[in-house]
Amino acid sequence: MADQSLFAADPSRIKAGGDATGQVADMTNRAAEQFADATSFDPGDPPCGNDAYGNQYMQNYVPVHNMVRKGILDVARAVAAAGALTVESGKNFENAQHDNTHAVSNLPDVHTHRI
C-alpha cells in the first residue's frame, strides 16, 4: 500500500488535463456563438415590434443580452487560459522531474568516495 503522505504526479496526465480543459473552453465558446446566433434579430424589425412598448422592451433587453453573451465569452476565455496554464504546468513539472532525475543519477556513489 502506498504511503498516504507521498505525492506523485504524472506530467503527461497533467498536460492531458489541460488539453481537456481547452476542449471545454472550445465548447463554451461555441455555445456563446450559438446563443448569439439564436437570439439575434434585425434591429429594423425586432421580434417585439416597433411600437413604444417594443422600443422600451428593446432598451431593456439589448444591454442585458449583450452582457450575457459577453459573460459566456469571458467564461470561455478564462477556461481556455486555465487549460493553457495547466498544460504549461505539466510541461514545467516534466522538465523539473527530468532535471532532478538527471541530477540524482549523477550523484557520486557514497560507498566509493571517502570524505
ROMIRO-292747 format. One record per residue: residue in one letter; x, y, z of N, C-alpha, C in turn; residue number from 1. Coordinates in steps of 0.02 Angstrom, whole numbers, plus 50000, padded with zeros to 5 digits. Each point is the difference from the previous one (the first is absolute). Layout:
<rs>
+------+-------+-------+-------+-------+-------+-------+-------+-------+-------+------+
: resn :  n.c1 :  n.c2 :  n.c3 : ca.c1 : ca.c2 : ca.c3 :  c.c1 :  c.c2 :  c.c3 : resi :
+------+-------+-------+-------+-------+-------+-------+-------+-------+-------+------+
:    A :     X :     Y :     Z :     X :     Y :     Z :     X :     Y :     Z :  NUM :
...
+------+-------+-------+-------+-------+-------+-------+-------+-------+-------+------+
</rs>
This chain:
<rs>
+------+-------+-------+-------+-------+-------+-------+-------+-------+-------+------+
: resn :  n.c1 :  n.c2 :  n.c3 : ca.c1 : ca.c2 : ca.c3 :  c.c1 :  c.c2 :  c.c3 : resi :
+------+-------+-------+-------+-------+-------+-------+-------+-------+-------+------+
:    M : 50042 : 49941 : 50000 : 49958 : 50059 : 50000 : 50044 : 50062 : 50000 :    1 :
:    A : 49980 : 50049 : 49963 : 50039 : 50062 : 49993 : 49996 : 50042 : 50063 :    2 :
:    D : 50054 : 50034 : 50013 : 50002 : 50047 : 50056 : 49952 : 50058 : 49985 :    3 :
:    Q : 49953 : 50014 : 50045 : 49950 : 50052 : 49989 : 50030 : 50070 : 49997 :    4 :
:    S : 50061 : 50010 : 50027 : 50031 : 50066 : 49999 : 50041 : 50011 : 49936 :    5 :
:    L : 50006 : 49949 : 49958 : 50038 : 50004 : 49939 : 49961 : 50036 : 49946 :    6 :
:    F : 50032 : 50048 : 49968 : 49968 : 50035 : 49944 : 50033 : 49974 : 49936 :    7 :
:    A : 49959 : 49978 : 49954 : 50026 : 49978 : 49935 : 49955 : 50029 : 49946 :    8 :
:    A : 50030 : 50023 : 49947 : 49961 : 50027 : 49944 : 50033 : 49979 : 49935 :    9 :
:    D : 49958 : 49987 : 49952 : 50023 : 49981 : 49933 : 49993 : 50062 : 49956 :   10 :
:    P : 50056 : 50029 : 49978 : 49996 : 50061 : 49960 : 49957 : 49992 : 49937 :   11 :
:    S : 50000 : 49942 : 49970 : 49960 : 49990 : 49939 : 49926 : 50005 : 50016 :   12 :
:    R : 49980 : 49978 : 50060 : 49930 : 50004 : 50019 : 49981 : 50073 : 50016 :   13 :
:    I : 50047 : 50037 : 50028 : 49987 : 50071 : 50013 : 49988 : 50036 : 49934 :   14 :
:    K : 50045 : 49987 : 49951 : 49992 : 50031 : 49934 : 49935 : 49979 : 49967 :   15 :
:    A : 49983 : 49936 : 50007 : 49936 : 49976 : 49971 : 49941 : 50036 : 50032 :   16 :
:    G : 50004 : 50013 : 50065 : 49947 : 50037 : 50033 : 49994 : 50070 : 49973 :   17 :
:    G : 50056 : 50031 : 49984 : 49998 : 50066 : 49969 : 49969 : 49999 : 49931 :   18 :
:    D : 50017 : 49948 : 49962 : 49969 : 49992 : 49934 : 49925 : 49991 : 50006 :   19 :
:    A : 49978 : 49960 : 50047 : 49928 : 49989 : 50010 : 49966 : 50065 : 50021 :   20 :
:    T : 50033 : 50040 : 50041 : 49973 : 50064 : 50021 : 49994 : 50047 : 49940 :   21 :
:    G : 50049 : 49997 : 49955 : 49996 : 50039 : 49938 : 49941 : 49980 : 49957 :   22 :
:    Q : 49984 : 49936 : 49999 : 49941 : 49976 : 49963 : 49936 : 50028 : 50030 :   23 :
:    V : 49997 : 50004 : 50066 : 49942 : 50029 : 50033 : 49994 : 50074 : 49981 :   24 :
:    A : 50057 : 50035 : 49996 : 49999 : 50070 : 49980 : 49974 : 50007 : 49928 :   25 :
:    D : 50021 : 49956 : 49956 : 49975 : 50002 : 49931 : 49925 : 49990 : 49998 :   26 :
:    M : 49975 : 49952 : 50039 : 49927 : 49988 : 50001 : 49963 : 50060 : 50028 :   27 :
:    T : 50029 : 50032 : 50051 : 49968 : 50059 : 50030 : 49998 : 50057 : 49950 :   28 :
:    N : 50054 : 50008 : 49963 : 50003 : 50052 : 49949 : 49947 : 49987 : 49946 :   29 :
:    R : 49994 : 49938 : 49979 : 49948 : 49984 : 49950 : 49931 : 50013 : 50029 :   30 :
:    A : 49989 : 49986 : 50064 : 49935 : 50013 : 50031 : 49985 : 50075 : 49999 :   31 :
:    A : 50051 : 50041 : 50012 : 49990 : 50073 : 49998 : 49980 : 50022 : 49930 :   32 :
:    E : 50033 : 49972 : 49950 : 49982 : 50018 : 49931 : 49931 : 49975 : 49982 :   33 :
:    Q : 49982 : 49941 : 50022 : 49933 : 49973 : 49987 : 49947 : 50044 : 50035 :   34 :
:    F : 50014 : 50022 : 50060 : 49955 : 50045 : 50036 : 49990 : 50064 : 49960 :   35 :
:    A : 50055 : 50028 : 49976 : 49996 : 50062 : 49962 : 49960 : 49990 : 49936 :   36 :
:    D : 50013 : 49945 : 49965 : 49964 : 49986 : 49938 : 49925 : 49988 : 50013 :   37 :
:    A : 49985 : 49961 : 50051 : 49930 : 49983 : 50015 : 49960 : 50059 : 50023 :   38 :
:    T : 50032 : 50050 : 50030 : 49963 : 50056 : 50028 : 50010 : 50064 : 49960 :   39 :
:    S : 50032 : 49996 : 49943 : 50010 : 50060 : 49960 : 49936 : 50017 : 49961 :   40 :
:    F : 49994 : 50062 : 49981 : 49941 : 50023 : 49963 : 50019 : 50062 : 49961 :   41 :
:    D : 49958 : 50017 : 49953 : 50009 : 50060 : 49960 : 49976 : 50060 : 50041 :   42 :
:    P : 50044 : 50047 : 50016 : 49979 : 50058 : 50040 : 49944 : 50040 : 49968 :   43 :
:    G : 49994 : 49997 : 49934 : 49946 : 50035 : 49966 : 49933 : 49965 : 50006 :   44 :
:    D : 50002 : 49936 : 50019 : 49939 : 49961 : 50008 : 50006 : 49956 : 50062 :   45 :
:    P : 50003 : 50030 : 50060 : 50009 : 49961 : 50061 : 49941 : 49954 : 50013 :   46 :
:    P : 50011 : 49945 : 50033 : 49946 : 49952 : 50013 : 49945 : 50027 : 50046 :   47 :
:    C : 50015 : 50054 : 50036 : 49951 : 50027 : 50046 : 49961 : 50059 : 49970 :   48 :
:    G : 50014 : 50016 : 49938 : 49964 : 50054 : 49966 : 50035 : 50067 : 50005 :   49 :
:    N : 49975 : 50047 : 49962 : 50029 : 50067 : 49997 : 49960 : 50053 : 50037 :   50 :
:    D : 49949 : 49979 : 50036 : 49960 : 50050 : 50037 : 50037 : 50020 : 50063 :   51 :
:    A : 49969 : 50042 : 50040 : 50032 : 50026 : 50061 : 50018 : 49944 : 50049 :   52 :
:    Y : 49955 : 49950 : 50006 : 50014 : 49944 : 50045 : 50059 : 49958 : 49975 :   53 :
:    G : 50000 : 49988 : 49934 : 50055 : 49963 : 49971 : 50067 : 50036 : 50007 :   54 :
:    N : 49999 : 50065 : 49989 : 50061 : 50039 : 50008 : 50025 : 50000 : 50072 :   55 :
:    Q : 49954 : 50006 : 50047 : 50019 : 49998 : 50071 : 50030 : 49931 : 50017 :   56 :
:    Y : 49968 : 49948 : 49975 : 50025 : 49932 : 50012 : 50072 : 49994 : 49973 :   57 :
:    M : 50011 : 50024 : 49940 : 50066 : 49995 : 49970 : 50052 : 50040 : 50039 :   58 :
:    Q : 49981 : 50056 : 50027 : 50047 : 50039 : 50040 : 50021 : 49961 : 50062 :   59 :
:    N : 49955 : 49960 : 50026 : 50016 : 49960 : 50059 : 50034 : 49934 : 49982 :   60 :
:    Y : 49982 : 49973 : 49942 : 50024 : 49933 : 49981 : 50071 : 50001 : 49972 :   61 :
:    V : 50014 : 50045 : 49954 : 50064 : 49998 : 49964 : 50060 : 50004 : 50047 :   62 :
:    P : 50003 : 50046 : 50048 : 50059 : 50002 : 50043 : 50010 : 49936 : 50040 :   63 :
:    V : 49945 : 49973 : 50026 : 50005 : 49938 : 50039 : 50021 : 49942 : 49955 :   64 :
:    H : 49971 : 49996 : 49941 : 50019 : 49949 : 49951 : 50074 : 50003 : 49985 :   65 :
:    N : 50025 : 50059 : 49988 : 50071 : 50009 : 49984 : 50044 : 49980 : 50059 :   66 :
:    M : 49979 : 50016 : 50061 : 50038 : 49981 : 50060 : 50002 : 49924 : 50008 :   67 :
:    V : 49944 : 49966 : 49986 : 49999 : 49927 : 50005 : 50048 : 49970 : 49949 :   68 :
:    R : 49997 : 50024 : 49938 : 50045 : 49974 : 49949 : 50073 : 50013 : 50019 :   69 :
:    K : 50014 : 50060 : 50022 : 50069 : 50016 : 50021 : 50021 : 49956 : 50059 :   70 :
:    G : 49954 : 49988 : 50046 : 50016 : 49957 : 50057 : 50018 : 49930 : 49979 :   71 :
:    I : 49963 : 49972 : 49953 : 50015 : 49933 : 49975 : 50068 : 50000 : 49966 :   72 :
:    L : 50014 : 50050 : 49960 : 50066 : 50005 : 49967 : 50056 : 50008 : 50051 :   73 :
:    D : 49988 : 50039 : 50053 : 50050 : 50008 : 50053 : 50014 : 49934 : 50035 :   74 :
:    V : 49947 : 49961 : 50012 : 50010 : 49933 : 50030 : 50042 : 49957 : 49953 :   75 :
:    A : 49985 : 50001 : 49936 : 50039 : 49961 : 49952 : 50074 : 50020 : 50001 :   76 :
:    R : 50013 : 50065 : 50002 : 50069 : 50024 : 50002 : 50035 : 49979 : 50064 :   77 :
:    A : 49964 : 50004 : 50056 : 50030 : 49981 : 50064 : 50016 : 49925 : 50001 :   78 :
:    V : 49954 : 49960 : 49974 : 50012 : 49927 : 49999 : 50058 : 49984 : 49952 :   79 :
:    A : 50003 : 50035 : 49944 : 50056 : 49989 : 49953 : 50067 : 50018 : 50034 :   80 :
:    A : 50001 : 50055 : 50037 : 50061 : 50020 : 50035 : 50018 : 49947 : 50053 :   81 :
:    A : 49951 : 49975 : 50035 : 50013 : 49947 : 50050 : 50028 : 49938 : 49966 :   82 :
:    G : 49974 : 49982 : 49942 : 50025 : 49942 : 49964 : 50072 : 50011 : 49979 :   83 :
:    A : 50015 : 50058 : 49972 : 50068 : 50015 : 49978 : 50049 : 50000 : 50059 :   84 :
:    L : 49979 : 50029 : 50056 : 50043 : 50000 : 50059 : 50010 : 49929 : 50028 :   85 :
:    T : 49949 : 49958 : 49995 : 50007 : 49931 : 50023 : 50049 : 49962 : 49956 :   86 :
:    V : 49995 : 50009 : 49935 : 50048 : 49968 : 49955 : 50070 : 50024 : 50015 :   87 :
:    E : 50008 : 50065 : 50008 : 50066 : 50028 : 50016 : 50026 : 49973 : 50066 :   88 :
:    S : 49956 : 49993 : 50049 : 50020 : 49972 : 50065 : 50025 : 49929 : 49991 :   89 :
:    G : 49965 : 49961 : 49960 : 50022 : 49931 : 49986 : 50068 : 49998 : 49967 :   90 :
:    K : 50012 : 50045 : 49952 : 50065 : 50004 : 49967 : 50055 : 50019 : 50049 :   91 :
:    N : 49985 : 50050 : 50042 : 50050 : 50022 : 50050 : 50015 : 49944 : 50049 :   92 :
:    F : 49948 : 49965 : 50022 : 50009 : 49945 : 50047 : 50041 : 49944 : 49967 :   93 :
:    E : 49986 : 49986 : 49937 : 50037 : 49949 : 49964 : 50074 : 50019 : 49994 :   94 :
:    N : 50014 : 50064 : 49984 : 50069 : 50023 : 49996 : 50035 : 49996 : 50067 :   95 :
:    A : 49966 : 50021 : 50053 : 50030 : 49997 : 50067 : 50013 : 49928 : 50020 :   96 :
:    Q : 49953 : 49957 : 49985 : 50009 : 49928 : 50016 : 50060 : 49972 : 49962 :   97 :
:    H : 50005 : 50017 : 49937 : 50057 : 49976 : 49960 : 50066 : 50027 : 50028 :   98 :
:    D : 50002 : 50065 : 50015 : 50062 : 50030 : 50026 : 50019 : 49969 : 50067 :   99 :
:    N : 49951 : 49989 : 50044 : 50015 : 49971 : 50066 : 50022 : 49928 : 49994 :  100 :
:    T : 49968 : 49962 : 49956 : 50020 : 49930 : 49990 : 50071 : 49997 : 49973 :  101 :
:    H : 50015 : 50044 : 49953 : 50067 : 50003 : 49972 : 50051 : 50018 : 50054 :  102 :
:    A : 49984 : 50050 : 50042 : 50045 : 50022 : 50053 : 50012 : 49944 : 50050 :  103 :
:    V : 49948 : 49963 : 50019 : 50006 : 49946 : 50048 : 50042 : 49943 : 49971 :  104 :
:    S : 49990 : 49986 : 49936 : 50036 : 49944 : 49970 : 50075 : 50016 : 49992 :  105 :
:    N : 50018 : 50064 : 50003 : 50070 : 50019 : 49994 : 50034 : 50012 : 50067 :  106 :
:    L : 49968 : 49985 : 50055 : 50032 : 50008 : 50066 : 50055 : 49948 : 50007 :  107 :
:    P : 50052 : 50017 : 50036 : 50053 : 49951 : 50010 : 49976 : 49943 : 50045 :  108 :
:    D : 50028 : 49942 : 49989 : 49983 : 49941 : 50041 : 50034 : 50009 : 50067 :  109 :
:    V : 49961 : 50005 : 50053 : 50028 : 50013 : 50067 : 50043 : 49942 : 50025 :  110 :
:    H : 49992 : 49942 : 49971 : 50039 : 49942 : 50023 : 50070 : 49998 : 49969 :  111 :
:    T : 50012 : 50039 : 49948 : 50065 : 49999 : 49967 : 50041 : 50063 : 50013 :  112 :
:    H : 49970 : 50050 : 50030 : 50035 : 50063 : 50013 : 50005 : 50012 : 50075 :  113 :
:    R : 50059 : 50017 : 50021 : 50009 : 50016 : 50072 : 50006 : 50075 : 50009 :  114 :
:    I : 49976 : 50021 : 50056 : 50003 : 50071 : 50015 : 50062 : 50015 : 50039 :  115 :
+------+-------+-------+-------+-------+-------+-------+-------+-------+-------+------+
</rs>
